[in-house]
Amino acid sequence: ATAGPRSFSAAEVRARCAQGACLVSCHRRLYDLSGFVRLHPGGEQLLRRRAGTDVSAALDGPPHRHSANARRWLEQYYVGEIEPGDEQVFAAQNPSAAAQLCAWYWDGLRVPQHYNHCLLPQDLVDWQKPLLWQVGYLGEKYDEWVHQPVDRPIRLFHSDFLEFLSKTAWYVVFMVWTPVVLYLSWVSYTSLAQGNTRLFSSFTTEYSIPVHKYYFPFIFLLGMILWSLLEYLIHRFVFHMKPPASNYYLITLHFLLHGQHHKSPFDSSRLVFPPVPASLVIGFFYGVLRLLLPEVLGLSVFVGGLCGYVIYDMMHYYLHYGSPKKGTYLYGLKAYHVKHHFEHQKSGFGISTRFWDYPFRTLIPEETFKKED
């Protein structure tokens, strides 16, 4: 027989909270959010009031309405039931917090008060084996499955070497590419300073335009702007393509490129682009610019784009693992990006900026960020 949910007494919960745990309760169901509290898009300060007797974690109210995926996400942290009668103790200690949590979690689900079954759907893959070769068999179920996020690490390959190349720490991207940006910026500037670079010289000598070294900052900035547009287009049309249900290989490719990130958005080793595969993509774009522009001019645009990429990857990691201060630009951007992951996967494609979501009309509606009544 399957063992029932574990029971927790009021004293046990108070003791855990006094030690720094973040436990929340609703209708006797108890959730341990200690490992997730820092990653909450509203910030840790909204999800925890560090007081030993505050067993409801004193929610000040969510910064936005929560999706069905967010409610499924909460169920991953279910640890058991509060002993009968003790739920009145929690409500008495902080009734507003308990009411807010229940309104956040149970609103719209219409679940009986003593609901004891896990809301997580039965998984369709074997998490003990590499996922890359399994997802293609999901067929028409893949799109829904990949957009139901979980909080667990992902293994892609059988080969330890390939697995190593597919993962990286955030600071590796900064350490690898920042020296490249600095060096190529110096090369570009000193080459332009020689005064030999002219625009349109391959078409006409008489009307070619000299490119002075003083133009370098503007060309660099142009590269960053072009990168932000390219980032948006790739994210929207490549990373968020819907692969045909009958095509095993396109489903596998989608999961490799971006599906893995949506399935496990807090897998810290897969939030930035590993340097080895990144170098292949970066080399391709450099080659394209060399074909379209004079060598030094193309290099100047390229290095600006490379700088934009580094900022993008650092920003993306911070939006998942950082705790920006409420009211700041990054605070709003973090909530915006998490909305993209949990509810609006077909909009909100901007990461380092929301700018391109405006002209392309993919902005996440503002009303989804309003607090619940």
N, C-alpha and C positions, 0 to 999 in steps of 0.2 A: 504494500500500500504506500502511496505517496504521502510524505509527511506534510502536514499543514503549515501555514505561515507561522513564523516565530512570534512569540508574544513579548512585548517590552513593557516594563512597568514605568510609572512616572518617575520614580527615583533613578532608574537606569538611564532614562533619556536625559534627565537633568544632569547626571554625572558626565555623560558623554559631551553634552553641550558645554559644561564647565571646562572640559579639556580641549575645547576649540572645535568640536564637530559642528556641522550644520545639518540639523535634522528638521524636517518639516512634516506636518501631519495634516490629514484631511479625511474625515469620516473614518477615523481609527487606522487608516493606512499610513504607514510611516516610511519616509524616504530619506536616505542619507545622501545629501548633496555636497559632502565635504570635499570630494575630489573635483567637483564641477563648479563650485561656487565662484572661483576666481575667473572662470571663463564665461560666466553668464553675461549676455550682451548688455544688460542693464547695469553691469558693474557689481562688484562684490558688495559695495556699500548699500545697494538696494536689496540684496538677498540675505544679508546677515547683520544682525545687531549683536555684537559680541557681549552677551550677558549670560551668566551661568544658568539662570532660571528661564531664559527665553527659548523654550523648546520649539516654538513655532518659527524661529529665525526672524521674527518681526518684519515681515515684508512691508515695505512702504508703498507697495503697489507697483505692478509691472510697468515698464516704460512704453509698452505697446501691447496690442492684442496678441494672444498666442494662438498658433496654428494647431491643427490636429497632429502634425509631426512633433511639435513641441510637447504635446501631451503624451504621445507615445514615448518620446525621449525621456520624460520624467519616470516612466515605468521601469526603465533600466536600473533605477536607483532604489527600487522598492526593496525594503529589508524585512518587513513583517507588519504585525498588527499591534496596536496599543491595547493593553489589557482592558477588558470591559469595565466601564465606569471611570477609567482614568482620562478619557477624552474630555470629560467635563473639567478636569484639572487644567488641561491645556487651554481650553476655551476661557476659563476664568482668569488665567495668567495673562493672556493677551487675546481677547476676543476679536479685535479688529484684524489682527494678523491672520488668525485662523480663517476668518470670513473672507479675507482677500485671497488667500491661497485657494480656498475652495471655489471661489468665483472664477479665479484664473484657470484652475485645472478642470473643474467639472462643468463649467458653462458650455452648453451645447451638446454635451455627451449624453445627458439624461440617463445616467447610470444609477442604479439603486444605491442607497446609502451604504449598505453592507456588501458591496461588490468586492469579491475576493479573487477574481481571476485576472491574470495579467493581460493587459491590452496589447502587448507586443504580438504582431502576427508571426505565424510559424515561418522560420527562415527557410530560404530555398537553396542555400549553399552550405557546404561543409567548411566551417571556419577553421578546422584543423588542417586543411589542405590549402595550397595556393589557389587564389580566387581567379586569376586571369584566365585560366583555361576552363573554368566552370561557368562564367557569366554568359558566354555565348549560347549556352543551352537553355537559358531562361526564356528566350524568344519574346513573345508578346508581354510576358510578365516583367521583363528587364526594366523598362522605363519606370514603372511604379516602384519596383524594388529598390532601384538605385537612388531614388529620391525619398526614401524613408531612412534618414540618417541614424547611425548607431555610434556609440562611444566605445570603440575598440580598435586596436591596431590591425592593419591589413598586411598580409603577405601576398605578393604577386607571383613570384617565380619559385620553381623547385630549386634552381641553381642559387647557391649562396652568393656567388660572384655577381650575377645579374641582380639579385635582390639588393646587394650592397650598392650597386650603381644606381638603383632606382630610388634611393633614400638619401637624405642629407639633413644636417642641422642648418638652421637659418644663417648662422654666422659664417658658414663656409661660403655661401654665395657672396657675402660682403667681402670676405678675405680674398677670394679668387678674382672677382671682377673689378673691385675698386682700384687696385694697382693698374689693371688694364685700361680703365677709363682715364686715370691720371696720365699714364704714359702716352696713350694715343691722343689725348688732348694736347700734350706738349708737342708731339710730332706734328699734329695738324696746324697748330698755331705757328710754329717755327717754319713750316713749309709755306704757309700763306705769307709769312713775313718776307720770304724771298721775292715775292711779287711776280711770280711766273704763272699763277693760276688765273685763268680767264674762263668765263661762262660762255657757252655757245661757240667756243673756238673750233669745235669739230665741224660746224656748219658754215661759219663765216669768220674770216679774220678781221675784216673791216669793222664789223659791228659787234664783235665779242666784247664782253663786259669784264673788266678786271675785278678780282675778288681780293680785297685787302685784308690784312690781319685783324683790323678792327671789326670786321664782320664776323669773326669767329664766334663770339658769344651769341649772336643772333642765329647763326647757322646751328650752333649747339642746341639752342632753345627750340629751333625748328625740328631738330631730330627728336627731342623729348616730346614735342606735341604730336609728331607723326607716330611715335611709339604708343602714346596714349590712345590714338585712334586705332592703331593696329591691335593693341591689347583688347579694346572693345570688340572689334570685328572678329578676332580669333575666339574670344570668350563666347560671343553670341552665336557665330555661325559654324564654328568647328567644335568647340568644347560642348556646346549645347545642341548639337545636331541630335535628331531622334533617329537612331539607326533602325533600318528595317528589321522587323521581328524575325524575318526568315534568314537574315544574313549573320551567321555566326561570327565572321571575321570583323564586320563593322561594329558589332556589339562589343567584341573583345577590344578593338581599337579605341572605341569611345571610353570604355572603362579604364584603359591604360592611360589615355590622355587626361581625362577629367572625371569620369564616373567614380573612380576610387575616392576622389576628394569629396564628392557629394555624399557618398555612402558613409565615409568616416571623416567628417570635417575637422575633428580635433586630433587626428593622427599627426603629431608634431613633426615626424620625420618625412612627411609627404606634403608639406605646405609650401615649399619652395622648389624650384626647378634644379635638380642635381646638375653639377657642372659638366659632366661628361656628355649626356644627351643635349644639354643646353648649348654646348660649344658647337654641336652639329647644326642646330637651328640658327644660332648666331652667325656662324660661318656662311650659311645659305643667304641670309639677309645682307651680309657684307658683300657677297658676290653680286647680288642684284643691284646694289647701290653702285658698285664699281662699273657695271655695265651701263647704268643710266647717267652717271655724273662723272666729271673729271676726277682723277684719283684723289687729290687732296680734298676737294669739295665733298666727294662721297664719303671720305673718311671722317670729315668733320660732322656730317649729318649722322653717320653711323655711331660715332662716340657719344653724341647727344642721346641717340636712341638707346644705346647700351646703358647710359646713366639712368635713363627713364626706366629701363627694365629692372635695374638693381633697386631703385626706389620702390617700384611696383612690388617686387618680391618681398622686400622688407616690410612694406605697408601691409601686404596680404598676411604675413605671419602675425603682425601686431594686431590686425583686426580680429584674429582668432584667439590670440593668447595674451594680448595686452588688456589693461584696465584703464582706459582713458577717463579723465575727469568729466563728470556730468556737465552738459552744456557746451562742451568743446566740439570742434569740427570732427575730430576723430571719434568722439562718443557717438555722434549721429551717424558717422560713416560705418562704425562697427555694427550698430543696430540695423542699418540699411543692408549691410552685407549678410548678416545673420538671417534677416528676412528673406534674402535671396536663397539661402540654403534651405530654410525650413518651410517656406510658404510660396515664394514667388520665383520659382526656378526659370520661368520664361521671361523674366524682366529683371531689372537691377543688375546689369552686366558690368557697370563701372566698379572698379575696385579702388584704385588710387584717386579717382575722381568720379563724380556722378555726371560730369559735363556732357558726355556723349549720349547719355540716356535721355537728355532733353530733345535734341534734334531728331533722334531716331525713335522717339516716343516709346521708350521702354522703361520709363521711370516708374518705380514702385509707388502706388498711390499714397499720398500723405496720410489719409484717414486710417491706414493700417497701423500707424505709429501712435495713434491717440490712446490715452489710457482708457481702460475699461471703466464703465460707470459702476 
